[in-house]
Amino acid sequence: MWRPGAMRGPWWRTGRRVWNASGPRPRIAGTMPETGGTRGLVLAAGFGSRLAPITEHVPKPLLPLGGGTLLDHAIGALRRGGIGPIAVNSHHLGALVEGHLAARPDAETFLLCPEPRILGTGGPLAAARDFLEQGEDFVVFNGDVLCDVDVAQLVRAHRRGGRLATLLVVDRPRINSVFVDEGDRVVHIRGAGPQVPATALITARGLTYTGVGVFARRFLARVPAGFGSLITPLVGALEEDPGCVGVYRPEGLFWDDLGTLTRYLQARWLLEQEPDRFAWLAEGLVGEGASPLGPAGPLRCARLRGHGSDRRFYRLTADDWSAVAMQSDAGREQDDEFRRHLAVGAFLREQDLGPAEVLSRDVEGRTALMEDLGEDTLYRRACAGDDLRPLYRQTVDHLLKLQDATDAARQACPAATDRRLGLEDLRWETSYFRERFLLGVHGREPDLETLFADLARRVARQPLVLLHRDFQSQNIHLRSGRVRLVDFQGMRLGPVGYDLMSLVWDPYVPLPMALRRELMDHFLEHREQATEGMLLEAGLQRLMQALGAYGYLGLVKGKQEFLAHIPAGVQNLHHLLLRTGEQSAPPRGLAALVAVVEEILKRYDGYRRPR
């Protein structure tokens, strides 16, 4: 790998000692192949501000994707097009860029151009002038774009046109700024150069520059040293010689600028859904003899699975830093859910109720980067065999604190209180149980309308408090001795007993019966408006909703791991049915569901009548 020194001329052919432009230590330059063909320049120096705080730890071109980094894929595109040698500039976290290139087996084929002061998109061409002038022309490739362009075809199109520059373009109506005529000649670049009369653009098409272009060697004479934009000399050339800059727009081109977290995660999702479409990515990562080209980048991005949400979660890790990215699909419902998540999270932070801190957000893209709360959940603690009593007591106290914030939420957070788990929603829950569990899982259609109607009326009459809506062990994180909450975008007003029973009778964790009773008693001691009957009835509602969800997620969404929790859920439902039946005035029709549940329980191994 070569570094430009202070001397002029073709120093890369000499193997002489040269000075590193970014520091005082001398390095020995290698022997760079001499060629009169097309050279390449990958721009990899930028700060990546739109991706902060990720780019505080890793430069944007080293984001991982498809088995390599964006920088590897840019190099691969140039290599496939027969371009070489290749220069790569660096500035922000430049040592990581240099280290990544140095670890590639083809490291000696690169010229590294460190920038002590960042030079923008035009300055790097001047800094690498001696290198680029050795070719007939050169290709500039932004290090943060993903593109399947055939670079060889792009260069051929450029040479056929005989133009000063040929820009690879796509049609992106929201951001189109390059206007071209019918002969694919650039006539105007919005935001640069003198204003053009609107009449002059009537027949022009608006297109978007992709960050990839071919430039004739003579273009370098127009690029001044120091910081500058690539657009400035292009506009100057157009003013002097209209038609000297052309565009190339191949059919079916895939291109995306991955400069934001939203677009980066969308690219990962698309690659996961359509791997065959992106087979070309792997081609640029393999050298002679099918040997891999280069190491993994400094950032790791892993999909988090095992949850019931349609949202996508990723853990991003670089050294001792980590964060979790969340992305929702497009749609009015998803937009509303995402905005509620942000608003409710802000309120919970104000109340010191432990939500994950939001590090960055893109509301339009429904993407957020959040504090990584780790994997230490109540569920994990239970699986590890920890003493659960103090942890669950702490969690119930946290729930009481959440409910105590109800009045504050009414005043300050409409997103948490403008909905309620009322009669209509409660009836939906039992219909969900009937359709997705009784019928969907067990093929049963018993007449339980009397019970479902009476139960919903009773639960709907309970005092209203702030409701998490999914207050169970996998959504309760433990970090630095504190309870932390996730998955709270469904927060609303709801029955006082609902969240408590969601936690205590959670099918994921087989709590001892004595501990369940203790936790219920502890809650009732601190919540005078609640009664044991309210808790039991809310628990029936919650467990039926959960069983309906397990059936839906397992059989409809294909997440079969949820089916494994059905036996415990049915066992818990059976126990609550029996305890509810012991109350002085149980809901009407209760016996019918008891009979159905006992028949279902006989299908599962380990059935026993609870004490």
C-alpha positions as CSV (number, residue, x, y, z in Angstrom):
1,M,0.0,0.0,0.0
2,W,1.4,3.4,-1.0
3,R,1.2,6.8,0.5
4,P,1.8,10.0,-1.4
5,G,4.9,11.9,-0.2
6,A,6.1,15.4,-0.8
7,M,8.1,14.8,-4.0
8,R,6.6,15.2,-7.5
9,G,6.7,12.7,-10.3
10,P,6.1,9.0,-10.6
11,W,7.6,8.1,-7.3
12,W,5.6,4.9,-6.9
13,R,7.8,3.3,-9.6
14,T,11.0,3.8,-7.6
15,G,10.4,2.0,-4.3
16,R,12.1,5.0,-2.6
17,R,11.6,6.0,1.0
18,V,8.7,8.6,1.2
19,W,7.2,10.6,4.0
20,N,3.7,9.9,5.2
21,A,1.6,13.0,4.7
22,S,-0.3,12.4,7.9
23,G,2.7,12.0,10.2
24,P,6.5,12.2,10.5
25,R,7.3,8.5,10.2
26,P,8.8,7.4,6.8
27,R,7.4,4.4,5.0
28,I,8.8,2.4,2.1
29,A,6.7,2.7,-1.0
30,G,6.0,-0.5,-2.9
31,T,6.2,-0.9,-6.6
32,M,2.9,0.2,-8.2
33,P,2.1,-1.3,-11.6
34,E,2.5,1.1,-14.5
35,T,-0.5,1.4,-16.7
36,G,-2.0,3.7,-19.3
37,G,-5.5,2.5,-18.7
38,T,-8.2,3.7,-16.3
39,R,-7.4,4.4,-12.7
40,G,-9.7,4.5,-9.7
41,L,-10.3,6.7,-6.7
42,V,-12.6,5.7,-3.9
43,L,-13.7,8.5,-1.6
44,A,-13.6,7.3,2.0
45,A,-12.6,10.3,4.0
46,G,-16.0,11.8,5.1
47,F,-17.3,12.2,8.6
48,G,-20.6,10.4,8.0
49,S,-22.4,12.9,10.2
50,R,-25.9,11.6,9.2
51,L,-24.9,8.2,10.7
52,A,-23.7,9.5,14.0
53,P,-23.1,8.2,16.6
54,I,-22.2,5.0,14.7
55,T,-19.6,7.0,12.8
56,E,-18.0,8.1,16.0
57,H,-16.7,4.5,16.2
58,V,-16.3,3.4,12.6
59,P,-16.0,5.3,9.3
60,K,-18.9,5.0,7.0
61,P,-17.1,3.1,4.2
62,L,-16.4,0.3,6.7
63,L,-20.1,-0.4,7.4
64,P,-20.6,-4.2,7.0
65,L,-22.9,-5.6,4.3
66,G,-23.0,-8.8,2.4
67,G,-19.9,-10.4,3.8
68,G,-17.7,-7.3,3.3
69,T,-17.7,-3.5,3.9
70,L,-19.0,-0.8,1.6
71,L,-15.4,0.1,0.9
72,D,-14.7,-3.5,-0.2
73,H,-17.8,-3.4,-2.5
74,A,-16.6,-0.2,-4.1
75,I,-13.2,-1.7,-4.7
76,G,-14.9,-4.8,-6.0
77,A,-17.0,-2.8,-8.5
78,L,-13.8,-1.2,-9.9
79,R,-11.9,-4.5,-10.0
80,R,-14.7,-6.2,-11.9
81,G,-14.6,-3.3,-14.4
82,G,-10.8,-3.8,-15.0
83,I,-9.9,-0.6,-13.2
84,G,-6.6,-0.4,-11.4
85,P,-4.5,0.6,-9.7
86,I,-6.9,2.2,-7.1
87,A,-6.4,5.1,-4.8
88,V,-8.4,5.5,-1.5
89,N,-8.5,8.7,0.4
90,S,-9.0,8.8,4.2
91,H,-9.5,11.4,7.0
92,H,-12.1,10.6,9.6
93,L,-10.9,7.5,11.6
94,G,-8.4,7.1,8.8
95,A,-6.3,4.6,10.8
96,L,-9.2,2.1,10.6
97,V,-9.5,2.6,6.8
98,E,-5.7,2.1,6.4
99,G,-5.8,-0.9,8.7
100,H,-8.6,-2.5,6.7
101,L,-6.8,-2.0,3.4
102,A,-3.5,-3.2,4.8
103,A,-5.1,-6.5,6.0
104,R,-6.3,-7.3,2.5
105,P,-4.1,-9.8,0.6
106,D,-4.0,-7.3,-2.3
107,A,-2.9,-4.4,-0.1
108,E,0.0,-3.6,-2.3
109,T,-2.3,-2.6,-5.2
110,F,-3.7,0.5,-3.4
111,L,-2.5,4.0,-3.0
112,L,-3.6,5.4,0.3
113,C,-4.1,9.2,0.4
114,P,-4.5,10.4,4.0
115,E,-5.9,13.9,4.4
116,P,-4.7,15.7,7.5
117,R,-7.5,18.2,6.7
118,I,-10.5,16.9,4.9
119,L,-10.6,18.0,1.3
120,G,-14.3,17.5,0.3
121,T,-15.2,15.7,-2.9
122,G,-13.0,17.7,-5.2
123,G,-9.8,18.2,-3.3
124,P,-8.9,14.5,-3.2
125,L,-8.6,14.5,-7.0
126,A,-6.0,17.3,-6.8
127,A,-4.2,15.5,-4.0
128,A,-3.9,12.3,-6.1
129,R,-3.2,14.2,-9.3
130,D,0.2,12.6,-9.9
131,F,-1.3,9.2,-9.6
132,L,-4.5,9.9,-11.6
133,E,-2.6,11.6,-14.5
134,Q,-0.9,8.3,-15.3
135,G,-4.1,6.9,-16.7
136,E,-6.0,7.9,-19.8
137,D,-9.0,8.6,-17.5
138,F,-10.1,7.7,-14.0
139,V,-13.3,6.6,-12.2
140,V,-14.4,8.2,-8.9
141,F,-16.5,6.0,-6.7
142,N,-18.1,7.2,-3.5
143,G,-17.3,4.8,-0.6
144,D,-20.8,4.9,0.9
145,V,-22.8,3.8,-2.2
146,L,-24.0,0.4,-3.1
147,C,-24.2,0.0,-6.9
148,D,-24.1,-2.9,-9.3
149,V,-22.9,-0.8,-12.3
150,D,-20.8,-2.5,-14.9
151,V,-17.8,-0.1,-14.6
152,A,-16.3,-1.4,-17.9
153,Q,-19.5,-0.4,-19.7
154,L,-19.5,3.0,-18.0
155,V,-15.9,3.6,-19.2
156,R,-16.7,2.5,-22.7
157,A,-19.7,4.8,-22.8
158,H,-17.5,7.7,-21.6
159,R,-14.9,7.1,-24.2
160,R,-17.4,6.8,-27.0
161,G,-18.8,10.2,-26.1
162,G,-15.4,11.8,-25.9
163,R,-16.6,14.0,-23.1
164,L,-14.7,15.6,-20.2
165,A,-16.8,13.7,-17.7
166,T,-19.6,11.1,-17.7
167,L,-21.7,10.8,-14.6
168,L,-23.6,7.6,-13.6
169,V,-27.1,8.7,-12.8
170,V,-30.4,7.3,-11.6
171,D,-33.9,8.7,-11.5
172,R,-34.9,9.7,-7.9
173,P,-37.7,12.3,-8.2
174,R,-37.3,13.5,-4.7
175,I,-33.7,14.4,-5.0
176,N,-33.0,14.8,-8.8
177,S,-30.7,17.8,-9.3
178,V,-28.8,17.0,-12.5
179,F,-30.7,18.2,-15.6
180,V,-29.9,16.6,-19.0
181,D,-31.1,17.1,-22.5
182,E,-32.2,14.5,-25.1
183,G,-28.6,13.8,-26.0
184,D,-27.7,12.8,-22.4
185,R,-25.7,16.0,-22.0
186,V,-25.8,17.9,-18.7
187,V,-27.4,21.3,-19.0
188,H,-27.7,22.4,-15.4
189,I,-26.9,21.2,-11.9
190,R,-29.4,22.6,-9.3
191,G,-27.8,24.6,-6.5
192,A,-24.6,25.1,-8.4
193,G,-23.5,27.7,-11.0
194,P,-25.6,30.5,-12.4
195,Q,-29.4,30.3,-12.4
196,V,-30.9,28.9,-15.6
197,P,-34.2,30.2,-16.9
198,A,-37.0,27.8,-16.3
199,T,-37.8,27.8,-20.0
200,A,-34.4,26.3,-20.6
201,L,-35.3,23.3,-18.5
202,I,-38.7,22.5,-20.0
203,T,-37.4,19.6,-22.1
204,A,-34.7,18.6,-19.7
205,R,-34.9,15.5,-17.5
206,G,-34.0,15.7,-13.8
207,L,-31.7,12.9,-12.6
208,T,-29.5,12.1,-9.6
209,Y,-25.7,11.8,-9.6
210,T,-24.8,8.5,-7.9
211,G,-21.4,9.4,-6.7
212,V,-19.8,7.4,-9.5
213,G,-18.3,9.0,-12.6
214,V,-15.6,8.8,-15.2
215,F,-13.4,11.8,-15.9
216,A,-10.9,12.5,-18.6
217,R,-7.3,13.1,-17.5
218,R,-7.6,16.7,-18.7
219,F,-10.3,17.3,-16.1
220,L,-7.6,17.4,-13.4
221,A,-6.4,20.8,-14.7
222,R,-9.7,22.3,-13.5
223,V,-9.5,21.0,-10.0
224,P,-7.7,23.3,-7.5
225,A,-5.7,22.1,-4.6
226,G,-7.3,22.2,-1.1
227,F,-10.8,21.8,0.1
228,G,-13.5,21.9,-2.6
229,S,-16.5,20.2,-4.2
230,L,-16.3,18.1,-7.3
231,I,-19.3,19.9,-8.6
232,T,-17.5,23.3,-8.8
233,P,-15.1,22.4,-11.7
234,L,-17.9,20.5,-13.4
235,V,-20.1,23.6,-13.5
236,G,-17.1,25.7,-14.6
237,A,-16.5,23.3,-17.5
238,L,-20.2,23.4,-18.5
239,E,-20.2,27.2,-18.6
240,E,-17.1,27.2,-20.9
241,D,-18.0,24.2,-23.0
242,P,-21.7,23.3,-22.9
243,G,-22.3,19.6,-23.5
244,C,-18.8,18.5,-22.3
245,V,-20.4,16.6,-19.4
246,G,-22.6,13.6,-20.1
247,V,-24.6,11.0,-18.2
248,Y,-24.8,7.3,-18.3
249,R,-28.1,5.6,-17.1
250,P,-28.1,1.8,-17.7
251,E,-31.4,-0.1,-17.5
252,G,-32.1,-2.0,-14.3
253,L,-29.3,-0.4,-12.3
254,F,-29.3,-1.0,-8.5
255,W,-28.0,2.0,-6.6
256,D,-28.5,3.4,-3.1
257,D,-26.7,5.9,-1.0
258,L,-26.2,4.3,2.4
259,G,-25.4,7.5,4.2
260,T,-28.2,7.2,6.7
261,L,-29.1,4.5,9.2
262,T,-32.5,4.1,7.5
263,R,-31.1,3.3,4.1
264,Y,-28.3,1.2,5.5
265,L,-30.8,-1.1,7.3
266,Q,-33.1,-1.1,4.3
267,A,-30.2,-2.4,2.2
268,R,-29.5,-5.1,4.8
269,W,-33.2,-6.1,4.8
270,L,-33.3,-6.2,1.0
271,L,-30.1,-8.4,0.9
272,E,-31.7,-10.8,3.4
273,Q,-34.9,-11.0,1.4
274,E,-33.4,-11.3,-2.1
275,P,-29.9,-12.8,-1.8
276,D,-29.7,-13.9,-5.4
277,R,-30.2,-10.4,-6.6
278,F,-27.0,-9.4,-4.8
279,A,-24.8,-12.3,-5.8
280,W,-22.5,-9.7,-7.4
281,L,-21.5,-8.5,-4.0
282,A,-19.6,-11.7,-3.2
283,E,-17.8,-11.5,-6.6
284,G,-15.8,-8.5,-5.4
285,L,-14.7,-10.2,-2.1
286,V,-12.9,-13.2,-3.6
287,G,-9.4,-13.1,-5.1
288,E,-7.3,-15.6,-7.1
289,G,-7.9,-19.2,-6.1
290,A,-11.2,-18.3,-4.4
291,S,-9.2,-16.7,-1.5
292,P,-11.2,-14.1,0.5
293,L,-10.2,-10.5,0.1
294,G,-9.9,-8.8,3.4
295,P,-11.0,-9.1,7.0
296,A,-14.3,-8.2,8.5
297,G,-14.7,-4.5,9.2
298,P,-14.5,-3.0,12.7
299,L,-18.3,-2.9,13.1
300,R,-20.5,-5.9,13.5
301,C,-24.2,-5.8,12.8
302,A,-26.4,-8.8,13.9
303,R,-30.1,-9.3,13.5
304,L,-31.9,-9.8,16.7
305,R,-34.6,-12.4,16.5
306,G,-37.0,-14.3,18.7
307,H,-39.5,-11.5,19.3
308,G,-43.1,-11.3,18.1
309,S,-42.9,-7.8,16.6
310,D,-42.8,-7.2,12.8
311,R,-40.2,-4.5,13.5
312,R,-36.6,-5.4,12.8
313,F,-33.9,-5.1,15.4
314,Y,-30.1,-5.1,14.9
315,R,-27.3,-5.0,17.4
316,L,-24.3,-2.9,16.2
317,T,-21.0,-3.5,18.0
318,A,-17.6,-1.9,17.6
319,D,-15.0,-2.7,20.3
320,D,-16.6,-1.8,23.6
321,W,-19.4,0.3,22.1
322,S,-22.8,-1.1,21.1
323,A,-26.3,0.0,20.2
324,V,-29.5,-1.4,19.0
325,A,-31.2,-0.2,15.8
326,M,-34.9,-0.5,15.3
327,Q,-36.7,-0.2,12.0
328,S,-40.4,-0.4,11.1
329,D,-42.0,-1.1,7.7
330,A,-43.8,1.6,5.9
331,G,-47.5,2.2,6.5
332,R,-49.8,4.5,8.5
333,E,-50.1,2.0,11.4
334,Q,-46.3,1.6,11.6
335,D,-45.8,5.4,11.4
336,D,-48.1,5.9,14.3
337,E,-46.4,3.1,16.3
338,F,-43.0,4.6,15.7
339,R,-44.0,8.1,16.7
340,R,-45.7,6.8,19.8
341,H,-42.5,4.8,20.7
342,L,-40.5,8.0,20.6
343,A,-43.0,10.1,22.5
344,V,-43.6,7.5,25.2
345,G,-39.9,6.9,25.6
346,A,-39.3,10.6,26.2
347,F,-42.0,10.7,28.9
348,L,-40.6,7.5,30.6
349,R,-37.1,9.1,30.7
350,E,-38.5,12.2,32.3
351,Q,-40.2,10.0,35.0
352,D,-37.0,8.0,35.5
353,L,-38.8,4.8,34.4
354,G,-35.9,3.3,32.5
355,P,-36.6,3.2,28.8
356,A,-33.7,2.6,26.4
357,E,-32.1,6.0,25.5
358,V,-32.7,7.1,21.9
359,L,-29.3,7.9,20.4
360,S,-30.6,9.0,16.9
361,R,-33.9,8.9,15.0
362,D,-35.3,9.2,11.6
363,V,-39.0,9.7,12.0
364,E,-39.8,9.7,8.3
365,G,-37.8,6.5,7.8
366,R,-39.2,4.9,11.1
367,T,-35.7,4.1,12.3
368,A,-34.1,4.7,15.6
369,L,-30.7,3.9,17.2
370,M,-31.1,3.1,20.9
371,E,-29.0,2.3,23.9
372,D,-28.1,-1.4,24.0
373,L,-29.7,-2.7,27.2
374,G,-28.0,-6.1,26.7
375,E,-29.5,-9.5,27.1
376,D,-29.9,-9.5,30.9
377,T,-33.7,-9.9,31.1
378,L,-35.9,-11.4,33.7
379,Y,-36.4,-14.3,31.3
380,R,-32.6,-14.9,31.0
381,R,-32.2,-14.7,34.8
382,A,-35.0,-17.3,35.1
383,C,-33.3,-19.6,32.6
384,A,-30.0,-19.2,34.5
385,G,-31.6,-20.4,37.7
386,D,-31.1,-17.1,39.6
387,D,-33.0,-16.2,42.8
388,L,-36.1,-14.6,41.2
389,R,-37.8,-13.3,44.3
390,P,-35.9,-10.0,44.8
391,L,-35.8,-9.4,41.0
392,Y,-39.6,-9.8,40.7
393,R,-40.3,-7.7,43.8
394,Q,-38.2,-5.0,42.3
395,T,-40.1,-5.3,39.0
396,V,-43.5,-5.1,40.7
397,D,-42.3,-2.0,42.5
398,H,-41.3,-0.5,39.2
399,L,-44.7,-1.3,37.8
400,L,-46.3,0.5,40.8
401,K,-44.1,3.5,40.0
402,L,-45.2,3.4,36.4
403,Q,-48.9,3.4,37.5
404,D,-48.2,6.2,39.9
405,A,-47.2,8.3,36.8
406,T,-50.7,8.0,35.3
407,D,-51.7,11.6,36.2
408,A,-48.4,13.0,34.9
409,A,-48.9,11.1,31.7
410,R,-52.4,12.5,31.3
411,Q,-50.9,16.0,31.5
412,A,-47.7,15.6,29.5
413,C,-47.9,12.6,27.2
414,P,-51.0,12.2,25.0
415,A,-49.3,9.4,23.2
416,A,-49.5,7.3,26.3
417,T,-53.0,8.2,27.4
418,D,-55.1,9.0,24.3
419,R,-56.0,5.3,23.9
420,R,-57.4,2.8,26.4
421,L,-57.8,-0.9,26.7
422,G,-61.5,-0.6,26.9
423,L,-64.5,-2.9,26.3
424,E,-64.1,-3.1,22.6
425,D,-60.4,-4.0,22.8
426,L,-61.1,-6.6,25.6
427,R,-63.7,-8.2,23.4
428,W,-61.2,-8.3,20.5
429,E,-58.7,-10.1,22.8
430,T,-61.1,-13.0,23.5
431,S,-62.2,-13.2,19.9
432,Y,-58.5,-13.4,19.0
433,F,-58.2,-16.3,21.6
434,R,-61.1,-18.0,20.0
435,E,-60.0,-17.6,16.4
436,R,-56.2,-18.1,16.7
437,F,-56.0,-20.5,19.6
438,L,-59.2,-22.5,20.2
439,L,-59.9,-22.8,16.5
440,G,-56.5,-22.2,14.9
441,V,-54.5,-24.5,17.2
442,H,-57.1,-27.0,18.5
443,G,-59.9,-26.9,15.9
444,R,-62.5,-26.1,18.6
445,E,-65.4,-23.7,18.4
446,P,-67.2,-23.8,21.8
447,D,-69.9,-21.3,22.6
448,L,-68.2,-19.0,25.2
449,E,-69.9,-15.8,24.3
450,T,-71.6,-15.4,27.8
451,L,-68.2,-15.6,29.6
452,F,-66.3,-13.4,27.1
453,A,-69.0,-10.7,27.3
454,D,-69.3,-10.7,31.1
455,L,-65.5,-10.9,31.6
456,A,-64.9,-7.9,29.3
457,R,-67.5,-5.8,31.1
458,R,-65.9,-6.6,34.5
459,V,-62.3,-5.9,33.4
460,A,-63.4,-2.7,31.6
461,R,-64.8,-1.3,34.9
462,Q,-61.5,-1.6,36.7
463,P,-59.7,1.7,37.6
464,L,-57.6,3.0,34.7
465,V,-53.8,3.3,35.1
466,L,-50.9,3.7,32.8
467,L,-50.6,0.3,31.0
468,H,-47.4,-1.1,29.3
469,R,-49.6,-3.7,27.5
470,D,-46.9,-6.3,27.3
471,F,-45.3,-6.3,30.7
472,Q,-43.6,-9.7,30.6
473,S,-40.2,-11.2,31.4
474,Q,-38.6,-10.7,27.9
475,N,-39.5,-7.0,28.0
476,I,-38.0,-6.4,31.4
477,H,-34.2,-5.7,31.3
478,L,-31.9,-5.5,34.3
479,R,-29.0,-3.2,33.9
480,S,-26.7,-1.8,36.6
481,G,-29.2,-2.8,39.3
482,R,-32.1,-1.0,37.6
483,V,-35.3,-2.2,35.8
484,R,-35.3,-1.0,32.2
485,L,-38.3,-1.2,29.8
486,V,-38.6,-2.0,26.1
487,D,-41.5,-2.6,23.7
488,F,-43.6,0.1,25.3
489,Q,-45.1,1.7,22.1
490,G,-48.5,0.1,22.9
491,M,-48.7,2.1,26.2
492,R,-52.2,3.4,27.0
493,L,-54.7,3.6,29.9
494,G,-56.0,0.2,31.0
495,P,-57.2,-2.0,33.8
496,V,-55.2,-1.8,37.0
497,G,-54.6,-5.5,37.2
498,Y,-53.6,-6.2,33.6
499,D,-49.8,-5.6,33.7
500,L,-49.3,-7.2,37.1
501,M,-50.9,-10.4,35.9
502,S,-49.0,-10.2,32.6
503,L,-45.8,-10.4,34.6
504,V,-46.8,-12.8,37.4
505,W,-48.5,-15.4,35.1
506,D,-46.1,-15.0,32.2
507,P,-46.0,-18.4,30.4
508,Y,-42.3,-17.8,29.6
509,V,-41.3,-18.2,33.3
510,P,-42.6,-21.0,35.6
511,L,-42.6,-19.0,38.8
512,P,-43.3,-20.9,42.0
513,M,-46.9,-20.6,43.0
514,A,-46.0,-19.2,46.4
515,L,-44.0,-16.4,44.7
516,R,-46.9,-15.6,42.4
517,R,-49.2,-15.3,45.4
518,E,-46.7,-13.1,47.3
519,L,-46.3,-10.8,44.3
520,M,-50.0,-10.4,43.9
521,D,-50.4,-9.7,47.7
522,H,-47.5,-7.1,47.5
523,F,-49.2,-5.3,44.7
524,L,-52.6,-5.3,46.4
525,E,-50.9,-3.8,49.6
526,H,-49.8,-0.8,47.6
527,R,-52.8,-0.5,45.2
528,E,-55.8,0.0,47.4
529,Q,-58.3,0.4,44.6
530,A,-57.5,-3.1,43.3
531,T,-58.9,-6.4,44.6
532,E,-57.9,-10.0,44.1
533,G,-61.0,-10.6,42.0
534,M,-59.8,-7.7,39.7
535,L,-56.4,-9.3,39.3
536,L,-57.8,-12.7,38.5
537,E,-60.2,-11.4,35.9
538,A,-57.5,-9.3,34.3
539,G,-55.2,-12.3,34.3
540,L,-57.8,-14.4,32.4
541,Q,-58.0,-11.6,29.8
542,R,-54.2,-11.4,29.4
543,L,-53.6,-15.1,29.2
544,M,-56.2,-15.6,26.5
545,Q,-54.7,-12.8,24.5
546,A,-51.2,-14.3,24.9
547,L,-52.5,-17.8,23.8
548,G,-54.1,-16.2,20.8
549,A,-50.8,-14.5,20.0
550,Y,-48.9,-17.7,20.3
551,G,-51.2,-19.4,17.8
552,Y,-51.0,-16.5,15.4
553,L,-47.2,-16.1,15.5
554,G,-46.6,-19.8,15.4
555,L,-49.0,-20.9,12.7
556,V,-49.6,-17.7,10.6
557,K,-46.3,-15.9,10.9
558,G,-44.2,-19.0,10.9
559,K,-42.4,-18.3,14.3
560,Q,-42.9,-21.8,15.6
561,E,-40.8,-21.1,18.7
562,F,-43.9,-19.4,20.2
563,L,-45.9,-22.7,20.0
564,A,-43.6,-24.1,22.7
565,H,-45.1,-21.7,25.3
566,I,-48.7,-22.9,24.8
567,P,-48.7,-25.7,27.4
568,A,-47.5,-23.4,30.1
569,G,-50.0,-20.8,29.0
570,V,-52.9,-23.2,29.1
571,Q,-51.7,-24.5,32.5
572,N,-51.7,-20.9,33.9
573,L,-55.1,-20.2,32.4
574,H,-56.5,-23.3,34.0
575,H,-55.2,-22.3,37.4
576,L,-56.6,-18.8,37.2
577,L,-59.9,-20.2,36.0
578,L,-60.2,-22.3,39.1
579,R,-59.1,-19.5,41.4
580,T,-61.6,-17.2,39.8
581,G,-64.3,-19.8,40.2
582,E,-63.7,-19.7,44.0
583,Q,-64.6,-16.0,44.1
584,S,-68.0,-15.0,45.6
585,A,-69.4,-13.8,42.3
586,P,-67.4,-15.2,39.4
587,P,-68.1,-14.2,35.7
588,R,-71.0,-16.0,34.2
589,G,-70.2,-18.9,31.9
590,L,-66.8,-19.6,33.5
591,A,-67.5,-23.4,33.8
592,A,-67.7,-23.8,30.0
593,L,-64.2,-22.5,29.5
594,V,-62.9,-24.6,32.4
595,A,-64.2,-27.7,30.7
596,V,-62.7,-26.7,27.3
597,V,-59.3,-25.9,28.9
598,E,-59.2,-29.2,30.8
599,E,-59.8,-31.2,27.6
600,I,-57.0,-29.3,25.9
601,L,-54.6,-29.8,28.8
602,K,-55.0,-33.6,28.5
603,R,-53.2,-33.3,25.1
604,Y,-50.1,-32.0,26.7
605,D,-47.6,-34.1,28.7
606,G,-47.2,-33.3,32.3
607,Y,-50.9,-32.3,32.8
608,R,-51.8,-32.0,36.5
609,R,-54.5,-30.2,38.3
610,P,-53.0,-27.2,40.1
611,R,-53.2,-27.1,43.9
